[in-house]
């Protein structure tokens, strides 16, 4: 498919418009759910999974990581350093 990355990014931007920049960041096939406390992290995670379920998006369970505490460094494509935060990489 031509422009698959662009199409996917536009879809992520559209369906997560209320979460992007607040509780999550996304770039192409990487999504980060970010929270300052574990309790809030669970609530934010639930919101993201509700959207995924609503749009029938399936995740590969071998490609995501749960509850990373500490500073998270990302590629040059996206800045996502959340020092002292909890994060999920989808």
Protein Blocks (a to p, Z undefined) as FASTA:
>chain_A
ZZklmmmmmmmmmmmmmmgoploccehjaccdddfbfklmmmmmmmmmmmmmmnopacdf
klccehiedjddddfkbccddehiacddZZ
